[in-house]
């Protein structure tokens, strides 16, 4: 019969579509809210990210304690290799969201999302140098257009900010680690973690990385200044809103990756970036030239095309694996050709 957490085959496309829409709405709302905070209301983005992780851990702990076993049962980490794999997720998270939130203090949301759309290029280069994996001609074309679009959109923008772009570029590296490792620890042949497990095991280690970084950046005086300016309860309220968004979004997108894969999450990335850029121009005061807008259009189109081609490759690989599995099940008759002769098979060259 299935359930929403484990949908039946006939309901699977509907559940995936619903999760895609929910993740898209949450991601855009989260990006807009964070940019609003870091534009003067609360200028301590790394401390804020750590606070959101603490609230996510509290939420995951409540689910662990109060959910019936039929809904959720925590998966224990029984081996050191499983623990090591899971601990790579918070490293990627710190590089991904920690640096991304920090970059929003120095750049516009539109440029932030445009730089984030560069991730397929980073993944392609990494897979080439580490795995020797090459890209198809069509994917290389989309990557070239993506590079062109990002360079035009960022380099020709009146809002160009070198420090913000540099920090955001570093966050793109962490994005790849974070997404891929989340898929690895929830894969069929690996640790088999539930989305709540990912939150439960990885949020506090992320805080261990984030708090020292926050202190080293001198954010504590900024936190105190924000409390003095806006009031303690206002700051607590804003942090709670951010924490709830962080908890629900992380839960939803890890579930989306579990339902599909990190590859399908790439298509969501192209939709998220495009929607966030459009919304940002209606929400914040941002400048744009004709050439920078043209660059954004080229980059988003190339990003989406690359994602679609990546999915097509994965589907072809899966079909080939299934075909190979069926071939392995066939009897090994020997070398030679098999010809149909009436109702009997005639084997030559055995």
N, C-alpha and C positions, 0 to 999 in steps of 0.2 A: 504494500500500500504506500509506503514511503511517508516522509514528513518534510517540513520545510528545511530541516537541517540535513536530511537525506532524502531528497525528492525522488519520487518515482520517475521512470523514464519519460512518461507522457507530460509530466509537469516540469521536467528539467529546463527546457528553454524558457518557460515563463518565470521560473525562480531566478535564473541567470539574468534575464532582462530586468526583473524587479531590483535585484542586487546592483546591477549596473547603474540604474537610475538613482537608487539610494546613495551609492558611493559618489556619483557625480554631484548630486545636490549637496551632500555633506562636505565634499572636498572643496567645492566653490565657496560654500558658506564659511568653512574653516579658514580658507586663504584670505577671504575678505575681512573676517573678524580679526585674524592675526595682523594683517596690514594696518587695520584701524588701531589696534593696540600699540603697535610699534611705531606709529607715526606721532608719538608724543604722549599718549595716555599712559603707557607702561613700557619704558625703554629698557627692559631687561629680558630680551628674548630667550636667552639660554636658561635663565632661572625659571622663566615661565614654562619652557619645554619640560624641565625637570619636574615642576609642580604638576603639569598635565600627566606625566608618567606616573607620579605617585597616586593621583586620582584614578588612573587606569588600573593600577595594581589593586587599589581598594575595590573597584568595581569587579575585577576578575576574582578577587578573594571572596566577595559576597556571592558570586555565582558558584564558586567552589563549595561554599559552606551550605548554601540554602537550596541549590538546584537538586531535584530528584535525580537518581541515577539513570532513569530512562531518558532524561534530557541531556545531562552532562556528567561525565565521570573523569576526574583528572587522570592524565596519562603520566605515570612515573618515568623519570629518566634513570634507567638501570645501568647504563654503561658510560664510561668516560668519553667515548667517541660521540655518543648522543649528546652529552652535556656540552662538549666542545663545539658541535655543530650549532646547537641552540645559542651558545654564547656569542656566535658570530653575528646573530641578528641585532643585539643591542649596539654592537660596533657600527654596523651599517646604519642603524637608526640615528645614532649620534651624528654621524657624518651627513646623513640625509636630512633629517628634520631639524637637528640642532643648528647646523650651518645654514640651512635654508631659512629658518626663522631669523637668524642673525643677519642674513643678507637683506631681509625686508626692511631693516632699520636704515639701510643705505641706498635702496633702489625702489623703483615703482613696482607694483604688482605685475603690470604688463611685461616689463623687461624680465622680471623674475621668472615668470611662467615661460617666456620665450627661451631663456637660457636653459630651463629645465627640459624643454622639448629636445635638447641636444643629446639626450641620453642614448638613443639608438646608435649614434656615431661612437660614443664611448664604449658601448657594449660590443659593437662590431670590431673596434680596434683591440679591445681586451681579448676577445675570443680568437682573434688572429694571432696575436703575440703569445698567448698562453696555450691555446689549443691547436693553432695552425688552421683554424676554420676560415674558409673564404666565403665571400658573399656572391650571390648570383648577380648577373649583369644588371637586371632591373632594380635589385636592391641597392647596388652601387650608385645607380642613377638617382634613386630617391635620396640616398645619403648625401650625394653631391648637392642636390637641390636644397636639402635640409641645411647643410653648411652655408650655402649661399643665402638662404632666407634668414638664418640666424645672424649672420654677419651684417646683412643689410638692416634687419630690424633693430639690432643692438647698436651697431657702429654708427648708423645714421640717425639715431633717435636723439631728439633734443634733451631727453632725460638721461643720457649716457652717464653712468657712474662707475668708475673703474673698480673701487673697493668692493662695492656690492656685487658687481659682475664676477670678480675674482672669488669671493666667498661662495656665491651661488654655484659657480663652476665646480668648486670643490665638493659641494653638496650633491652634485650630479653623480660623482664617483660613488658616494655612499648610497645613492638611490639604487644603483645597480646591485650592490652588495645586499642591501636590505630586501629588495624584491626577490632576488634569486635565492637567498638563504631562507626567506620565509617559505618559498615554494619547496625548497629542499627538505626542511624539517617537517613539512606536512605532506610529503610525497608518499606514494604508495609503497616504495621500497626502502623508506628511511625510518624516521622516528615516529611517523604517523600521529602528529600532534593535532589536537582540536584547536580552533582559533582562540578559545579561552585559554588553553595551555600556553599559547605563544605569548599572550598578554601576561599571564601569571609568572612565567619563567623569565621574561626578558625585560619587563618594565623597571624593576629595582636595579638590575645591573646597568641599565641605561642611566639611571639617576646617579650611580656611582661615577660614571664618566662625566655627566653633565654638570654636577655641582662644583667640582674643582675647576672646570672650564669657566663656569659663571664667576667664581671668585677671582680667577686669574684675569678676567676681563673687567674687573671692578664694578660688577653689577649690583652688589649689595647696597652701596650708597644710592644708586638709582632706584632700587626698590623702596628704600626709606623715603626718598624724595617723592616718589609716586604716591605713597601712603599719606604723606603730609599734604600733598596737593589735592588728591581726590578723596581722601578719607579711607580708613581701614576697611569698612564694610563694602565700599564700592570696589576696592581692589580685590577683596575676597570674592565678591560676586562675579567680577570679570574672570577671575581665575577659575571659578567653578564652572562658568559657561565654557571656557576653553577646555577644562578637564572633561566635561561631559561630551563635547565635540570630539576630543582626542580619543576618549574611550570608545564611543560608538563608532567613529570612523575607522579606527584601527580594527575593531571587531568585525565590521562589515567588509573591509577590504581584504582582511586575511581569510574570511569565509569565501569571498569572491574568488580569491586565488585558489583556495581549496576546491571550489566547485569547478574551476576551469584550469588555469595555470598562470605562471608569471608572464607567459607569452600573450595570452588574451588580455592580461592586465595592461599590456602596452597599448592596445586600442583604446582602452579606457583612459590612458594617459593622454592620448592625442585629443580626445573629447574634452577632458578636464582642462588641459592647457588652453584650448580654443575658447571654451566657455568662460574660464577665469579671465582671460584677456579682454573679451567683449564686456563682461560685467564690470571689470576694473575701470574701463573708460567712462562708464555711467555712474560709478561710485566715488572715484577719487579724481583729484585734479591732476591730469597727466597731459603731456604734450606729445605730438606725433607729427611727422612730416609725411608727405606722399610716399617717398621711397621707403621709409621705415614701415609704414602700413603695408606696402607691397611686399616687403621682406617678411612680415608676419604672415601674410596670406600664403606666400610661397613655402615658408617653413611649416605651417600647419598642414597644408596640403601634402607636402612631402612626408611629414611625420605620420599622417593617417595612411598614406599609400604604403609606406614601409611597414607599418603595423599589419595591414591587410596581407601583404606579401609574406610576412613572417608567419602569420597564421596559416596561410595556404601551404607553406613549406612544411609546417608541423603536421597538418592534416595529411599531406602526401606521405610523410615519413611514417605516420601511424598506419596508414593504409598499406604501405609496403611491409611494415613489420607484421601486420595481421596476415597478409598474403604469404609472407615467409613462414609464419607459424603453421599455416594450413599446408604449405608445401612439405614441411618437416613431418607432418602427420601422415603423408602419403607413403605407401610401402616402397622400400628401396628395391627396385627390380634389377638394377645393374646398369651398365653403360649401354648406350644405344638408343634407338628410337622406338617409340611405342606407336603402333598403327592400329586403327580401328578396322577390323575385318568382320563385318556382320555384327554379331553380338559378342564376339570374343576378341580379346586383346592379343595381338601377336607381337612378342618382344624379340628384337634382334640385337645381337651384340652382347648378350649376357655372359 
